[in-house]
């Protein structure tokens, strides 16, 4: 069985692949495309490359949306907390009591108040985070009075 050009081509490093594609493109009506153009495309992640096509982007978006909806349905509380963590750049391994408490209170506010549905949840989290010391003092004072 004879080898095809593609068999040797896939073994080349990216820079040589890019040069070969540039050479092949030139063979079509002397069309010049810089090697760097092809090199950049060849080094892209597969999903990133596929996402450039609008049809493929819609397919990928639908898949991601389906996963997110399933996660939200499975655990609305954890879903919302995860979204807040992503938005705020919070890493679970670095989470302290203040952050955990702020996430928990934000979810409870979101869950119990219809008015909050019209507010920015991220702003609500910021409010709880910024006012954490004040609300903790109130809890301690209330507990002292109960004793």
C-alpha atoms as one frame of an Amber mdcrd trajectory, in Angstrom:
protein
   0.000   0.000   0.000   1.441   3.352  -0.987   1.832   6.194   1.455  -0.065
   9.393   0.954   1.203  12.910   1.562  -1.091  13.244   4.603   0.644  10.278
   6.279   3.937  12.182   6.368   2.309  15.581   6.881   0.728  14.684  10.249
   4.159  13.745  11.594   5.570  17.237  10.978   5.953  19.845  13.724   3.414
  22.677  13.620   5.811  25.218  12.093   6.637  22.887   9.183   2.965  22.002
   8.729   2.170  25.692   8.481   4.893  26.200   5.894   3.659  23.245   3.828
   0.089  24.592   3.887   1.386  28.017   2.828   3.219  26.342  -0.056   0.098
  24.391  -1.093  -2.033  27.537  -0.940   0.433  29.349  -3.187  -0.039  26.634
  -5.800  -3.642  27.807  -6.175  -3.460  30.911  -8.380  -0.307  32.106  -6.563
  -2.371  32.881  -3.450  -0.142  34.047  -0.636  -1.106  33.396   2.967   1.517
  33.918   5.668   2.809  30.861   7.501   1.888  32.508  10.836  -1.821  32.420
   9.892  -1.786  28.648   9.526   0.495  28.173  12.523  -1.951  30.072  14.747
  -4.874  27.971  13.472  -3.027  24.689  13.919  -2.197  25.519  17.536  -5.764
  26.325  18.576  -7.679  24.016  20.895 -10.154  21.810  19.002 -13.226  23.244
  20.784 -11.993  26.799  20.178 -11.512  26.034  16.500 -14.936  24.402  16.218
 -16.584  27.295  18.043 -15.559  29.707  15.288 -18.192  28.184  13.049 -21.536
  29.710  14.081 -23.445  26.464  13.535 -20.937  24.555  15.625 -21.013  27.305
  18.245 -24.789  26.901  18.548 -24.386  23.143  18.924 -21.743  23.580  21.622
 -23.793  26.296  23.325 -26.822  24.004  23.357 -24.764  21.189  24.896 -23.360
  23.469  27.597 -26.777  25.000  28.261 -28.268  21.514  28.631 -25.582  20.572
  31.143 -26.081  23.782  33.113 -29.860  23.320  33.185 -29.433  19.733  34.403
 -27.048  20.887  37.142 -29.406  23.677  38.172 -32.320  21.257  38.334 -30.288
  18.725  40.331 -29.118  21.246  42.944 -30.261  24.850  42.574 -28.372  25.875
  45.712 -25.004  24.452  44.644 -25.546  25.665  41.096 -26.059  29.258  42.220
 -23.127  29.094  44.618 -20.907  27.699  41.848 -21.947  30.498  39.492 -21.141
  33.080  42.167 -17.772  31.436  42.790 -17.005  31.596  39.065 -18.112  35.211
  38.845 -16.115  36.264  41.913 -13.071  34.101  41.191 -13.557  32.191  44.444
 -11.635  28.937  44.700 -13.274  26.338  46.927  -9.911  25.251  48.344  -9.354
  28.842  49.575 -12.863  29.316  50.957 -13.093  30.681  54.479 -16.067  31.043
  56.820 -16.792  34.596  55.678 -17.015  33.582  52.034 -19.050  30.443  52.792
 -21.437  32.418  54.984 -21.841  35.108  52.322 -22.632  32.487  49.684 -25.142
  30.790  51.970 -26.897  34.044  52.902 -26.996  35.159  49.257 -28.709  31.915
  48.308 -31.205  32.189  51.179 -32.053  35.762  50.154 -32.439  34.671  46.562
 -34.627  31.728  47.540 -36.901  33.611  49.975 -37.427  36.962  48.286 -39.276
  37.566  45.058 -37.913  41.110  44.997 -34.355  39.816  44.866 -35.082  38.058
  41.587 -35.054  41.490  39.958 -31.722  42.449  41.552 -28.230  41.552  40.499
 -27.253  38.446  42.479 -23.604  39.356  42.216 -24.335  42.701  43.895 -26.264
  40.877  46.599 -23.231  38.713  47.268 -21.038  41.823  47.458 -23.454  43.351
  49.989 -23.308  40.255  52.179 -19.546  40.029  51.898 -18.971  43.699  52.718
 -21.453  43.713  55.606 -20.371  40.360  57.028 -18.657  41.758  60.119 -21.706
  43.879  60.939 -24.182  40.996  60.561 -21.976  38.678  62.641 -21.902  41.272
  65.453 -25.712  41.407  65.372 -25.925  37.595  65.619 -23.527  37.552  68.582
 -25.440  40.354  70.323 -28.758  38.570  69.763 -27.324  35.321  71.134 -25.999
  37.093  74.223 -29.463  38.514  74.938 -31.014  35.053  74.645 -28.690  33.578
  77.273
